[in-house]
Amino acid sequence: PLPSPPHPPPRPPDRPPRRAGSDPERYPWEGEEGQVRLLTYQDLWQEVSRAANGLRTIGLGKGDIIGLYTPVAQLNPEAVEEIRRAA
């Protein structure tokens, strides 16, 4: 197994769940070259919840180390939130 990090990483605020109710139509992501993901906070929250539950189903949870391998240009908000939510 991989060693544990010396201290827990900072946790970002729970923006999708708070924003899902108050601002459901806002699009939370724009790429560097101007591309826009037509994804509402509610859509993001639903995708994140599904994926986080899937990670838990296969036995991942709080304290487990999860790696994310993706080109920076391909990084999407769902992947980051899915991993964070599974913990």
LOLOBA-448000 format. One record per residue: residue number from 1; z, y, x of N, C-alpha, C, O in turn; residue in three letters. Coordinates in steps of 0.2 Angstrom, whole numbers, plus 5000, padded with zeros to 4 digits. Each point is the difference from the previous one (the first is absolute). Layout:
N
- pos;n.c3;n.c2;n.c1;ca.c3;ca.c2;ca.c1;c.c3;c.c2;c.c1;o.c3;o.c2;o.c1;code
- NUM;Z;Y;X;Z;Y;X;Z;Y;X;Z;Y;X;ala .
...
! end
This chain:
87
- pos;n.c3;n.c2;n.c1;ca.c3;ca.c2;ca.c1;c.c3;c.c2;c.c1;o.c3;o.c2;o.c1;code
- 1;5000;4994;5004;5000;5006;4996;5000;5006;5004;5002;5000;5006;pro .
- 2;4995;5006;4992;5000;5006;5003;5007;5003;5000;5004;4999;4995;leu .
- 3;4998;5005;5010;5006;5003;5000;5001;5006;4995;4994;5003;4998;pro .
- 4;5011;4998;4999;5001;5005;4995;5000;5007;5004;5002;5001;5006;ser .
- 5;4995;5004;4990;5000;5007;5003;5007;5002;5002;5005;4998;4996;pro .
- 6;4996;5007;5008;5007;5003;5002;5003;5003;4994;5006;5000;5000;pro .
- 7;4990;5003;4996;5003;5003;4994;4995;5000;4994;4994;5000;5002;his .
- 8;5008;5000;4992;4995;5000;4995;4995;5006;5000;5003;5006;5001;pro .
- 9;4991;4993;4997;4995;5006;5000;5002;5004;4994;5003;4998;4995;pro .
- 10;4996;5009;5006;5001;5004;4994;4996;4998;4994;4994;4998;5000;pro .
- 11;5009;5003;4994;4996;4998;4994;4998;5006;4997;5003;5005;4999;arg .
- 12;4990;4995;4999;4997;5006;4997;5003;5000;4992;5003;4996;4998;pro .
- 13;4997;5010;5000;5003;5001;4993;4995;4996;4995;4995;4999;5001;pro .
- 14;5008;4999;4993;4997;4996;4995;4995;5005;4996;5002;5001;4994;asp .
- 15;4993;5001;5009;4996;5005;4996;4996;4997;4995;5000;5003;4994;arg .
- 16;4997;4991;5007;4996;4997;4994;5004;4999;4994;4998;5002;4994;pro .
- 17;5008;4995;5006;5004;4999;4993;5002;5007;4997;4999;5000;4994;pro .
- 18;5003;5005;5010;5002;5006;4997;4994;5004;4997;5000;5002;4995;arg .
- 19;4994;4998;5009;4994;5003;4998;4997;4997;4994;4996;5003;4997;arg .
- 20;5004;4990;5003;4996;4996;4995;5002;5003;4993;4995;5000;4996;ala .
- 21;5011;5002;5002;5001;5003;4994;4999;5007;4999;4998;5002;4995;gly .
- 22;5003;5002;5010;5000;5007;5000;4993;5003;5001;4998;5005;4998;ser .
- 23;4998;4991;5006;4993;5003;5002;4996;4994;5001;4997;4999;5005;asp .
- 24;5001;4997;4989;4997;4994;5000;4992;5001;5002;4997;4995;5002;pro .
- 25;5001;5010;4998;4992;5001;5001;4999;5003;5007;4994;5001;5002;glu .
- 26;5011;5000;5002;4998;5003;5007;4998;4994;5004;5002;4995;5000;arg .
- 27;4993;5007;5004;4997;4995;5005;5004;5001;5007;4999;5005;5003;tyr .
- 28;5004;4990;4999;5004;5001;5006;4997;4999;5006;5004;5001;5005;pro .
- 29;4990;4997;4996;4997;4999;5006;4993;5003;5001;4996;4999;4996;trp .
- 30;5003;5004;5010;4993;5003;5002;4999;4998;5007;5005;5000;5004;glu .
- 31;4989;4997;4998;4999;4998;5006;4998;5006;5005;4999;5006;4997;gly .
- 32;5001;4993;5009;4998;5005;5005;4993;5003;4999;4999;5006;5001;glu .
- 33;4997;4990;4997;4993;5003;4999;4999;5002;4993;4994;5001;4998;glu .
- 34;5011;5000;4998;4999;5003;4993;4999;4995;4995;5000;5002;4994;gly .
- 35;5000;4991;5007;5000;4996;4995;5007;5000;4996;5005;5000;5003;gln .
- 36;4994;4999;4991;5006;5000;4995;5001;4993;4997;4995;4997;4997;val .
- 37;5011;5000;5003;5001;4994;4996;5002;5002;4993;5005;5004;4999;arg .
- 38;4992;4994;4996;5001;5002;4993;5006;4995;4998;4999;4995;4996;leu .
- 39;5007;5006;5006;5006;4996;4999;5005;5005;4998;5003;5004;5004;leu .
- 40;5000;4994;4990;5005;5004;4997;5007;4997;5003;5000;4995;5003;thr .
- 41;5005;5009;4997;5007;4998;5002;5002;4993;4996;5002;4996;5003;tyr .
- 42;4996;5004;4991;5002;4994;4996;4996;4994;5002;5002;4995;5001;gln .
- 43;4991;5006;5001;4996;4995;5002;5003;4997;5007;5001;4994;5001;asp .
- 44;5001;5011;5003;5003;4998;5007;5006;4996;4999;5001;4995;5003;leu .
- 45;5003;5007;4992;5007;4997;4999;4999;4993;4997;5003;4995;5002;trp .
- 46;4992;5004;4994;4999;4993;4997;4997;4996;5006;5002;4994;5000;gln .
- 47;4993;5008;5004;4998;4996;5005;5005;4998;5005;5001;4995;5002;glu .
- 48;5003;5010;5000;5006;4999;5005;5005;4995;4997;5002;4995;5004;val .
- 49;4999;5006;4990;5005;4995;4997;4997;4993;5000;5004;4995;5001;ser .
- 50;4990;5004;4997;4997;4993;5000;5000;4997;5007;5002;4994;5001;arg .
- 51;4996;5010;5004;5000;4997;5007;5007;4999;5003;5001;4995;5003;ala .
- 52;5003;5010;4995;5007;4999;5003;5003;4993;4997;5004;4997;5003;ala .
- 53;4995;5002;4990;5002;4994;4997;4997;4994;5004;5003;4995;5001;asn .
- 54;4991;5005;5000;4996;4995;5004;5004;4999;5007;5000;4994;5002;gly .
- 55;5001;5011;5001;5003;4999;5007;5007;4997;4999;5002;4995;5004;leu .
- 56;5002;5007;4991;5006;4997;4999;5000;4992;4998;5004;4996;5002;arg .
- 57;4990;5003;4994;4999;4993;4998;4999;4995;5006;5002;4994;5000;thr .
- 58;4995;5009;5005;4999;4995;5006;5005;5001;5005;5000;4997;5005;ile .
- 59;5006;5006;4993;5006;4999;5004;5001;5006;5004;5005;5000;5004;gly .
- 60;4991;5006;4996;5002;5006;5004;5005;5004;4996;4999;5001;4994;leu .
- 61;5005;5002;5010;5005;5005;4997;5003;5004;5005;4998;5001;5005;gly .
- 62;5008;5002;4993;5003;5005;5004;5002;4997;5006;5003;4994;5001;lys .
- 63;4996;5009;5005;5001;4998;5007;4995;4996;5003;5000;4999;5006;gly .
- 64;4995;4999;4990;4994;4997;5003;4995;5005;5003;5000;5006;4998;asp .
- 65;4997;4992;5008;4995;5005;5003;4993;4998;4998;4998;4994;5000;ile .
- 66;4999;5011;4997;4993;4999;4998;4996;5004;5004;5001;5006;5001;ile .
- 67;4993;4992;5001;4995;5003;5004;4994;5002;4995;4999;4996;4996;gly .
- 68;4998;5010;5006;4994;5002;4996;4995;5001;5005;5001;5005;5004;leu .
- 69;4994;4992;4996;4994;5000;5004;4994;5003;4996;4997;4996;4996;tyr .
- 70;5001;5010;5006;4995;5003;4996;4998;5006;5004;5004;5004;5003;thr .
- 71;4989;4998;4997;4998;5006;5004;5003;5006;4996;5001;5000;4994;pro .
- 72;5001;5005;5010;5003;5006;4997;4995;5003;4994;5003;5002;4995;val .
- 73;4991;4998;5006;4996;5002;4995;5000;4996;4993;4999;5003;4995;ala .
- 74;5003;4991;5006;5000;4996;4994;5007;4999;4997;5001;4998;4995;gln .
- 75;5004;5005;5008;5007;5000;4998;5000;5003;4993;4998;5006;4999;leu .
- 76;5005;4991;4996;5001;5002;4994;5007;5001;4997;5004;4996;5003;asn .
- 77;4997;5008;4993;5007;5001;4997;5003;4994;4997;5006;4999;5001;pro .
- 78;4990;4997;4996;5003;4994;4997;5003;4995;5005;5006;4998;4999;glu .
- 79;4991;5001;5007;5003;4996;5005;5006;5002;5003;5005;4996;5000;ala .
- 80;4996;5010;5001;5006;5003;5003;5006;4999;4995;5005;4998;5001;val .
- 81;4994;5004;4992;5005;5000;4995;5001;4992;4998;5006;4999;4999;glu .
- 82;4989;4997;5001;5002;4993;4999;5005;4997;5004;5004;4996;4998;glu .
- 83;4995;5005;5009;5004;4997;5005;5007;5003;4999;5005;4997;5000;ile .
- 84;4995;5010;4999;5007;5003;5000;5003;4998;4993;5006;4999;5001;arg .
- 85;4991;5000;4994;5003;4998;4994;5003;4993;5000;5005;4998;4997;arg .
- 86;4992;4998;5007;5002;4993;5000;5007;4999;5003;5003;4995;4999;ala .
- 87;4999;5010;5005;5006;4999;5004;5006;5002;4995;5006;5000;5003;ala .
! end
